[in-house]
C-alpha cells in the first residue's frame, strides 16, 4: 500500500523524485499511518482545491486497506 500511495503521488507532482512515503507501525487502535512528503511547491497539487485531491487519495487508500482488512490514515506533511 505504501507503493500505491507513492505511485499516485508521483503522478500528481512536478518533482516525482521528492515524493517520500513513511509508514508508521500500527497504533493501539490498529491504524497504520502513512506520512506523505512532497516538495514545497507541489504541496498545493497534492492537496487540491478545498482538499479534494487529498480526500480522493485517502478514499483510495481506505479502499485498498479494506481489501486487506486493515485500517489506514494518510497525513500530508
N, CA, C and O atoms as a GROMACS GRO file, in nm:
protein
  308
    1UNK      N    1   0.082  -0.120   0.000
    1UNK     CA    2   0.000   0.000   0.000
    1UNK      C    3   0.087   0.126   0.000
    1UNK      O    4   0.047   0.230  -0.052
    2UNK      N    5   0.204   0.114   0.059
    2UNK     CA    6   0.297   0.226   0.058
    2UNK      C    7   0.335   0.262  -0.086
    2UNK      O    8   0.344   0.379  -0.122
    3UNK      N    9   0.356   0.160  -0.168
    3UNK     CA   10   0.393   0.181  -0.307
    3UNK      C   11   0.278   0.242  -0.385
    3UNK      O   12   0.301   0.325  -0.474
    4UNK      N   13   0.154   0.203  -0.354
    4UNK     CA   14   0.037   0.259  -0.420
    4UNK      C   15   0.027   0.409  -0.396
    4UNK      O   16   0.006   0.486  -0.490
    5UNK      N   17   0.043   0.450  -0.272
    5UNK     CA   18   0.036   0.592  -0.238
    5UNK      C   19   0.149   0.669  -0.307
    5UNK      O   20   0.127   0.779  -0.358
    6UNK      N   21   0.268   0.613  -0.308
    6UNK     CA   22   0.381   0.680  -0.371
    6UNK      C   23   0.359   0.693  -0.522
    6UNK      O   24   0.389   0.798  -0.579
    7UNK      N   25   0.308   0.591  -0.585
    7UNK     CA   26   0.284   0.593  -0.729
    7UNK      C   27   0.180   0.698  -0.766
    7UNK      O   28   0.198   0.771  -0.863
    8UNK      N   29   0.072   0.705  -0.691
    8UNK     CA   30  -0.032   0.804  -0.718
    8UNK      C   31   0.022   0.945  -0.698
    8UNK      O   32  -0.002   1.033  -0.781
    9UNK      N   33   0.096   0.967  -0.590
    9UNK     CA   34   0.150   1.100  -0.561
    9UNK      C   35   0.251   1.143  -0.667
    9UNK      O   36   0.254   1.260  -0.705
   10UNK      N   37   0.333   1.050  -0.714
   10UNK     CA   38   0.431   1.085  -0.817
   10UNK      C   39   0.364   1.128  -0.946
   10UNK      O   40   0.419   1.209  -1.020
   11UNK      N   41   0.247   1.075  -0.974
   11UNK     CA   42   0.174   1.114  -1.093
   11UNK      C   43   0.113   1.252  -1.082
   11UNK      O   44   0.078   1.313  -1.184
   12UNK      N   45   0.099   1.303  -0.962
   12UNK     CA   46   0.036   1.433  -0.940
   12UNK      C   47   0.134   1.550  -0.940
   12UNK      O   48   0.097   1.662  -0.974
   13UNK      N   49   0.257   1.525  -0.901
   13UNK     CA   50   0.352   1.634  -0.875
   13UNK      C   51   0.444   1.663  -0.992
   13UNK      O   52   0.456   1.582  -1.084
   14UNK      N   53   0.511   1.780  -0.987
   14UNK     CA   54   0.610   1.818  -1.088
   14UNK      C   55   0.746   1.753  -1.062
   14UNK      O   56   0.822   1.728  -1.155
   15UNK      N   57   0.776   1.726  -0.935
   15UNK     CA   58   0.905   1.669  -0.897
   15UNK      C   59   0.884   1.531  -0.832
   15UNK      O   60   0.881   1.521  -0.709
   16UNK      N   61   0.868   1.425  -0.913
   16UNK     CA   62   0.840   1.292  -0.856
   16UNK      C   63   0.952   1.237  -0.768
   16UNK      O   64   0.927   1.152  -0.683
   17UNK      N   65   1.074   1.284  -0.788
   17UNK     CA   66   1.185   1.232  -0.707
   17UNK      C   67   1.177   1.280  -0.562
   17UNK      O   68   1.241   1.221  -0.475
   18UNK      N   69   1.101   1.385  -0.536
   18UNK     CA   70   1.090   1.438  -0.400
   18UNK      C   71   0.980   1.370  -0.318
   18UNK      O   72   0.966   1.397  -0.199
   19UNK      N   73   0.903   1.283  -0.381
   19UNK     CA   74   0.793   1.216  -0.310
   19UNK      C   75   0.851   1.109  -0.218
   19UNK      O   76   0.930   1.025  -0.260
   20UNK      N   77   0.808   1.114  -0.093
   20UNK     CA   78   0.853   1.017   0.007
   20UNK      C   79   0.734   0.976   0.091
   20UNK      O   80   0.654   1.060   0.133
   21UNK      N   81   0.722   0.847   0.116
   21UNK     CA   82   0.614   0.795   0.200
   21UNK      C   83   0.677   0.721   0.317
   21UNK      O   84   0.759   0.632   0.298
   22UNK      N   85   0.637   0.758   0.437
   22UNK     CA   86   0.685   0.693   0.559
   22UNK      C   87   0.567   0.622   0.623
   22UNK      O   88   0.461   0.681   0.645
   23UNK      N   89   0.586   0.495   0.654
   23UNK     CA   90   0.480   0.414   0.713
   23UNK      C   91   0.509   0.392   0.860
   23UNK      O   92   0.617   0.345   0.896
   24UNK      N   93   0.414   0.427   0.946
   24UNK     CA   94   0.429   0.405   1.090
   24UNK      C   95   0.378   0.265   1.126
   24UNK      O   96   0.300   0.204   1.052
   25UNK      N   97   0.423   0.218   1.239
   25UNK     CA   98   0.371   0.092   1.292
   25UNK      C   99   0.225   0.113   1.334
   25UNK      O  100   0.187   0.225   1.368
   26UNK      N  101   0.143   0.009   1.332
   26UNK     CA  102   0.004   0.026   1.375
   26UNK      C  103  -0.003   0.076   1.519
   26UNK      O  104   0.070   0.030   1.607
   27UNK      N  105  -0.094   0.172   1.543
   27UNK     CA  106  -0.108   0.225   1.678
   27UNK      C  107  -0.196   0.132   1.761
   27UNK      O  108  -0.228   0.022   1.717
   28UNK      N  109  -0.234   0.176   1.879
   28UNK     CA  110  -0.312   0.090   1.970
   28UNK      C  111  -0.449   0.053   1.915
   28UNK      O  112  -0.508  -0.046   1.957
   29UNK      N  113  -0.500   0.132   1.821
   29UNK     CA  114  -0.629   0.100   1.759
   29UNK      C  115  -0.612   0.018   1.632
   29UNK      O  116  -0.711  -0.017   1.568
   30UNK      N  117  -0.488  -0.012   1.593
   30UNK     CA  118  -0.460  -0.091   1.474
   30UNK      C  119  -0.458  -0.011   1.345
   30UNK      O  120  -0.466  -0.069   1.237
   31UNK      N  121  -0.446   0.121   1.356
   31UNK     CA  122  -0.443   0.207   1.237
   31UNK      C  123  -0.300   0.231   1.193
   31UNK      O  124  -0.215   0.271   1.274
   32UNK      N  125  -0.272   0.206   1.066
   32UNK     CA  126  -0.141   0.232   1.009
   32UNK      C  127  -0.144   0.373   0.949
   32UNK      O  128  -0.230   0.404   0.867
   33UNK      N  129  -0.050   0.458   0.990
   33UNK     CA  130  -0.046   0.595   0.942
   33UNK      C  131   0.063   0.608   0.836
   33UNK      O  132   0.178   0.570   0.858
   34UNK      N  133   0.025   0.662   0.721
   34UNK     CA  134   0.120   0.690   0.613
   34UNK      C  135   0.143   0.840   0.609
   34UNK      O  136   0.047   0.918   0.602
   35UNK      N  137   0.269   0.882   0.612
   35UNK     CA  138   0.306   1.023   0.603
   35UNK      C  139   0.358   1.048   0.462
   35UNK      O  140   0.458   0.989   0.422
   36UNK      N  141   0.292   1.135   0.388
   36UNK     CA  142   0.330   1.167   0.252
   36UNK      C  143   0.405   1.299   0.252
   36UNK      O  144   0.351   1.402   0.295
   37UNK      N  145   0.530   1.297   0.205
   37UNK     CA  146   0.614   1.417   0.196
   37UNK      C  147   0.637   1.448   0.050
   37UNK      O  148   0.678   1.361  -0.027
   38UNK      N  149   0.611   1.572   0.010
   38UNK     CA  150   0.636   1.616  -0.127
   38UNK      C  151   0.714   1.748  -0.121
   38UNK      O  152   0.729   1.807  -0.014
   39UNK      N  153   0.763   1.792  -0.237
   39UNK     CA  154   0.834   1.920  -0.244
   39UNK      C  155   0.739   2.034  -0.206
   39UNK      O  156   0.617   2.023  -0.225
   40UNK      N  157   0.795   2.140  -0.153
   40UNK     CA  158   0.715   2.253  -0.106
   40UNK      C  159   0.625   2.310  -0.217
   40UNK      O  160   0.510   2.345  -0.192
   41UNK      N  161   0.677   2.319  -0.338
   41UNK     CA  162   0.600   2.373  -0.449
   41UNK      C  163   0.489   2.282  -0.497
   41UNK      O  164   0.397   2.327  -0.566
   42UNK      N  165   0.496   2.154  -0.464
   42UNK     CA  166   0.395   2.057  -0.507
   42UNK      C  167   0.287   2.032  -0.402
   42UNK      O  168   0.195   1.954  -0.426
   43UNK      N  169   0.298   2.097  -0.290
   43UNK     CA  170   0.202   2.074  -0.182
   43UNK      C  171   0.058   2.105  -0.227
   43UNK      O  172  -0.034   2.030  -0.197
   44UNK      N  173   0.041   2.215  -0.299
   44UNK     CA  174  -0.093   2.252  -0.346
   44UNK      C  175  -0.150   2.154  -0.445
   44UNK      O  176  -0.271   2.133  -0.448
   45UNK      N  177  -0.065   2.093  -0.526
   45UNK     CA  178  -0.111   1.995  -0.623
   45UNK      C  179  -0.162   1.869  -0.554
   45UNK      O  180  -0.258   1.808  -0.601
   46UNK      N  181  -0.101   1.831  -0.445
   46UNK     CA  182  -0.141   1.710  -0.373
   46UNK      C  183  -0.266   1.735  -0.290
   46UNK      O  184  -0.350   1.646  -0.275
   47UNK      N  185  -0.279   1.854  -0.236
   47UNK     CA  186  -0.396   1.886  -0.154
   47UNK      C  187  -0.516   1.918  -0.242
   47UNK      O  188  -0.627   1.871  -0.216
   48UNK      N  189  -0.496   1.998  -0.346
   48UNK     CA  190  -0.605   2.032  -0.437
   48UNK      C  191  -0.695   2.140  -0.382
   48UNK      O  192  -0.682   2.181  -0.266
   49UNK      N  193  -0.786   2.187  -0.466
   49UNK     CA  194  -0.879   2.291  -0.423
   49UNK      C  195  -0.973   2.234  -0.318
   49UNK      O  196  -1.039   2.132  -0.338
   50UNK      N  197  -0.978   2.303  -0.206
   50UNK     CA  198  -1.062   2.265  -0.093
   50UNK      C  199  -1.035   2.123  -0.046
   50UNK      O  200  -1.122   2.059   0.013
   51UNK      N  201  -0.913   2.073  -0.071
   51UNK     CA  202  -0.874   1.941  -0.022
   51UNK      C  203  -0.933   1.825  -0.098
   51UNK      O  204  -0.934   1.713  -0.047
   52UNK      N  205  -0.981   1.847  -0.218
   52UNK     CA  206  -1.048   1.741  -0.294
   52UNK      C  207  -0.952   1.629  -0.332
   52UNK      O  208  -0.988   1.511  -0.322
   53UNK      N  209  -0.832   1.662  -0.377
   53UNK     CA  210  -0.737   1.558  -0.417
   53UNK      C  211  -0.689   1.480  -0.295
   53UNK      O  212  -0.676   1.358  -0.301
   54UNK      N  213  -0.664   1.549  -0.186
   54UNK     CA  214  -0.623   1.482  -0.062
   54UNK      C  215  -0.732   1.386  -0.016
   54UNK      O  216  -0.703   1.274   0.028
   55UNK      N  217  -0.856   1.428  -0.025
   55UNK     CA  218  -0.968   1.342   0.014
   55UNK      C  219  -0.977   1.220  -0.077
   55UNK      O  220  -1.004   1.109  -0.031
   56UNK      N  221  -0.954   1.240  -0.207
   56UNK     CA  222  -0.956   1.129  -0.302
   56UNK      C  223  -0.842   1.030  -0.273
   56UNK      O  224  -0.862   0.909  -0.281
   57UNK      N  225  -0.724   1.082  -0.239
   57UNK     CA  226  -0.612   0.994  -0.202
   57UNK      C  227  -0.649   0.909  -0.081
   57UNK      O  228  -0.622   0.788  -0.078
   58UNK      N  229  -0.708   0.972   0.017
   58UNK     CA  230  -0.747   0.898   0.138
   58UNK      C  231  -0.854   0.794   0.107
   58UNK      O  232  -0.852   0.685   0.163
   59UNK      N  233  -0.947   0.827   0.018
   59UNK     CA  234  -1.052   0.733  -0.020
   59UNK      C  235  -0.993   0.610  -0.088
   59UNK      O  236  -1.032   0.497  -0.058
   60UNK      N  237  -0.901   0.631  -0.180
   60UNK     CA  238  -0.836   0.519  -0.249
   60UNK      C  239  -0.759   0.433  -0.150
   60UNK      O  240  -0.764   0.310  -0.158
   61UNK      N  241  -0.689   0.495  -0.057
   61UNK     CA  242  -0.613   0.418   0.041
   61UNK      C  243  -0.704   0.340   0.136
   61UNK      O  244  -0.672   0.228   0.174
   62UNK      N  245  -0.818   0.400   0.173
   62UNK     CA  246  -0.914   0.328   0.258
   62UNK      C  247  -0.971   0.207   0.184
   62UNK      O  248  -0.990   0.101   0.245
   63UNK      N  249  -0.997   0.221   0.055
   63UNK     CA  250  -1.049   0.110  -0.024
   63UNK      C  251  -0.945  -0.002  -0.035
   63UNK      O  252  -0.978  -0.120  -0.023
   64UNK      N  253  -0.820   0.036  -0.058
   64UNK     CA  254  -0.714  -0.064  -0.067
   64UNK      C  255  -0.693  -0.134   0.068
   64UNK      O  256  -0.667  -0.254   0.073
   65UNK      N  257  -0.706  -0.059   0.175
   65UNK     CA  258  -0.689  -0.116   0.309
   65UNK      C  259  -0.803  -0.211   0.342
   65UNK      O  260  -0.782  -0.312   0.409
   66UNK      N  261  -0.923  -0.180   0.298
   66UNK     CA  262  -1.038  -0.265   0.326
   66UNK      C  263  -1.020  -0.402   0.260
   66UNK      O  264  -1.065  -0.503   0.314
   67UNK      N  265  -0.955  -0.405   0.145
   67UNK     CA  266  -0.930  -0.533   0.077
   67UNK      C  267  -0.834  -0.620   0.155
   67UNK      O  268  -0.836  -0.743   0.144
   68UNK      N  269  -0.748  -0.556   0.236
   68UNK     CA  270  -0.650  -0.629   0.316
   68UNK      C  271  -0.691  -0.637   0.463
   68UNK      O  272  -0.614  -0.685   0.547
   69UNK      N  273  -0.810  -0.590   0.494
   69UNK     CA  274  -0.864  -0.593   0.632
   69UNK      C  275  -0.776  -0.519   0.732
   69UNK      O  276  -0.753  -0.567   0.842
   70UNK      N  277  -0.728  -0.402   0.692
   70UNK     CA  278  -0.653  -0.317   0.783
   70UNK      C  279  -0.713  -0.176   0.778
   70UNK      O  280  -0.793  -0.145   0.690
   71UNK      N  281  -0.673  -0.093   0.873
   71UNK     CA  282  -0.718   0.045   0.878
   71UNK      C  283  -0.598   0.136   0.851
   71UNK      O  284  -0.489   0.114   0.904
   72UNK      N  285  -0.619   0.239   0.769
   72UNK     CA  286  -0.510   0.329   0.737
   72UNK      C  287  -0.554   0.474   0.751
   72UNK      O  288  -0.673   0.506   0.750
   73UNK      N  289  -0.455   0.560   0.765
   73UNK     CA  290  -0.475   0.703   0.768
   73UNK      C  291  -0.361   0.765   0.688
   73UNK      O  292  -0.248   0.718   0.695
   74UNK      N  293  -0.391   0.870   0.612
   74UNK     CA  294  -0.290   0.936   0.531
   74UNK      C  295  -0.276   1.080   0.578
   74UNK      O  296  -0.373   1.156   0.584
   75UNK      N  297  -0.152   1.117   0.613
   75UNK     CA  298  -0.123   1.254   0.652
   75UNK      C  299  -0.028   1.314   0.550
   75UNK      O  300   0.072   1.251   0.514
   76UNK      N  301  -0.059   1.434   0.504
   76UNK     CA  302   0.026   1.500   0.407
   76UNK      C  303   0.108   1.605   0.479
   76UNK      O  304   0.055   1.701   0.533
   77UNK      N  305   0.238   1.585   0.479
   77UNK     CA  306   0.330   1.674   0.550
   77UNK      C  307   0.408   1.759   0.453
   77UNK      O  308   0.491   1.840   0.493
   0.00000   0.00000   0.00000
